[in-house]
Amino acid sequence: MSVKGSKTACSGLDWNVMLGLLAQLKKDKKWQDYLLICIGSYLGLRASDLLNLKWDDILGKSTLELKEGKTGKSRSIRINPNCLNAVEFVWNHQPKKHFHTIDHFIFVNRRGKKISLQYINRRLKTIFEEYKVKTDNPSTHTLRKTFGRRVYEMDDQSERSLIMLSMIFSHSNIAITKRYLGITQEEIQDVYLSL
């Protein structure tokens, strides 16, 4: 646990590790953990925006219309079909409770109240320990960085992907995005050798 106000670097998950973790969580019927990691990794949202998602924001939609809490900017995000399928699967398979309604928050505690950022950070640490997933300083940023690293790798570690991610993450420049993703100068130099 870090000291309040200090910064600790976390790392993202390898995409295949994340997919394997999703499969295990689904098999174990840990629905909220499954959706937390799935939606967080596929959409790359800030934790505050992730926590504010309601079922009707995603369920049956191909696009998420979002007003970011931190920046106040409106965004339209296409929802990956794998993410959408996961949301629909959980909606249809999790036990129905009195607060399980379309206009309710996706991530809630046992009493149906929206969960906190601190709870998510503790929960992710527990999940990663339980399923033996190796990552540095697990937190909600781990999911956002998993998304970012995947975009970067899928676009052959291009400068273009860094520019897109800088826009998605609302970073003021790509140097911040590179630091955020933990991209080293050596990795950047290797791009030139891979041509």
Secondary structure, DSSP 8 states (H G I E B T S, - for coil): ---TT---------HHHHHHHHHHHHHTT-HHHHHHHHHHHHH---HHHHHT-BHHHHTT-SEEEEE-TTT--EEEEE--HHHHHHHHHHHHHS---TT--TTSBSSB-TTS-B--HHHHHHHHHHHHHHTT---SS-SHHHHHHHHHHHHHHHTTT-HHHHHHHHHHTT-SSHHHHHHHHT--HHHHHHHHHT-
